[in-house]
Amino acid sequence: MRQARPISWIKAARKDFDTFPAEAQAIFATALVDAANGGKHEIAKPLSGLGAGVLEIALAYRRNAFRVVYALQLRDAVWVIHAFQKKSTQGMKTPKHEMDLVKSRLKQLREMLP
């Protein structure tokens, strides 16, 4: 059996994640463990515009929408880049300011990791 990759967090993403309801955190944790084990949870999907290996976990929970963005192709870890509660009225689309933040954090992470 393949050894699971570690799950690493950008500090700000972890701080935001910790504000999610406990039940939502548990669902996200299961999806991240699936990713660390080489799988893809049913609520995870590729996040378009950021290249291969960047995925978004989208969860509707008690009339709220929560999202966690993670990257697979950074070293040998699953990196959680961003976690947020979606408050946009744009339907399913991830708001531009959230996408800009993901792009910025992803760029910084790629520069930081050798």
C-alpha positions as CSV (number, residue, x, y, z in Angstrom):
1,M,0.0,0.0,0.0
2,R,1.2,3.5,-0.9
3,Q,2.2,5.7,2.0
4,A,0.1,8.7,2.5
5,R,1.6,12.1,1.7
6,P,1.6,14.7,4.6
7,I,-1.0,17.4,4.6
8,S,0.6,20.8,4.9
9,W,-1.2,24.1,5.5
10,I,-0.6,27.7,4.7
11,K,-1.0,29.3,8.1
12,A,-3.8,31.7,7.0
13,A,-5.7,28.8,5.4
14,R,-5.6,26.8,8.6
15,K,-6.8,29.8,10.6
16,D,-9.8,30.3,8.3
17,F,-10.5,26.5,8.3
18,D,-10.6,26.5,12.0
19,T,-13.6,28.9,11.9
20,F,-15.7,26.3,10.0
21,P,-18.3,24.3,11.9
22,A,-16.9,21.1,13.3
23,E,-19.0,18.9,11.2
24,A,-17.9,20.7,8.0
25,Q,-14.2,20.4,9.1
26,A,-14.7,16.7,9.5
27,I,-16.0,16.3,5.9
28,F,-13.1,18.4,4.6
29,A,-10.6,16.4,6.6
30,T,-11.9,13.2,5.1
31,A,-11.5,14.7,1.6
32,L,-8.0,15.8,2.3
33,V,-7.0,12.4,3.7
34,D,-8.4,10.9,0.5
35,A,-6.1,13.2,-1.5
36,A,-3.1,12.4,0.7
37,N,-3.8,8.7,0.0
38,G,-3.7,9.3,-3.7
39,G,-7.5,9.5,-4.3
40,K,-10.0,12.2,-5.0
41,H,-13.1,12.6,-2.9
42,E,-16.5,13.0,-4.6
43,I,-16.8,16.7,-3.6
44,A,-13.3,17.6,-4.9
45,K,-12.9,19.0,-8.4
46,P,-10.1,20.6,-10.4
47,L,-10.0,24.3,-10.0
48,S,-9.8,25.7,-13.5
49,G,-7.3,28.3,-14.5
50,L,-4.6,27.2,-12.1
51,G,-3.0,24.3,-13.9
52,A,-3.1,20.6,-13.1
53,G,-3.0,19.4,-9.5
54,V,-4.9,22.3,-8.0
55,L,-8.3,21.2,-6.7
56,E,-11.2,22.7,-4.8
57,I,-13.4,20.9,-2.3
58,A,-16.8,22.4,-2.4
59,L,-19.3,21.8,0.5
60,A,-22.8,23.0,0.9
61,Y,-23.5,22.8,4.7
62,R,-26.5,24.1,6.5
63,R,-27.4,26.7,3.8
64,N,-23.8,27.9,3.6
65,A,-21.1,27.2,1.1
66,F,-17.6,26.4,2.2
67,R,-14.5,25.8,0.0
68,V,-11.0,24.5,0.6
69,V,-8.3,24.7,-2.2
70,Y,-5.4,22.4,-2.2
71,A,-2.4,21.6,-4.4
72,L,-1.0,18.1,-5.1
73,Q,2.1,18.9,-7.2
74,L,4.2,20.7,-4.6
75,R,6.9,18.5,-3.2
76,D,5.6,15.3,-1.7
77,A,2.7,16.9,0.3
78,V,-0.8,17.9,-0.2
79,W,-0.8,21.7,0.4
80,V,-3.9,23.4,1.6
81,I,-3.7,26.9,0.1
82,H,-7.0,28.6,1.0
83,A,-10.2,27.9,3.0
84,F,-13.2,30.2,2.9
85,Q,-16.9,30.5,3.3
86,K,-18.3,31.5,-0.1
87,K,-20.7,34.4,0.2
88,S,-20.9,35.3,-3.4
89,T,-24.2,35.6,-5.3
90,Q,-22.4,34.4,-8.5
91,G,-23.8,30.9,-8.3
92,M,-21.2,28.1,-8.4
93,K,-18.4,30.3,-9.6
94,T,-15.5,31.1,-7.2
95,P,-15.4,34.8,-6.6
96,K,-12.5,36.7,-8.3
97,H,-11.0,38.0,-5.1
98,E,-10.8,34.5,-3.7
99,M,-9.2,33.2,-7.0
100,D,-6.7,36.1,-6.8
101,L,-5.8,35.1,-3.3
102,V,-5.3,31.5,-4.3
103,K,-3.1,32.5,-7.2
104,S,-1.0,34.7,-5.0
105,R,-0.6,32.1,-2.3
106,L,0.2,29.4,-4.9
107,K,2.9,31.6,-6.5
108,Q,4.5,32.3,-3.1
109,L,4.4,28.7,-2.1
110,R,6.0,27.6,-5.4
111,E,8.8,30.2,-4.9
112,M,9.3,29.1,-1.3
113,L,9.6,25.4,-1.9
114,P,12.7,24.2,-3.7
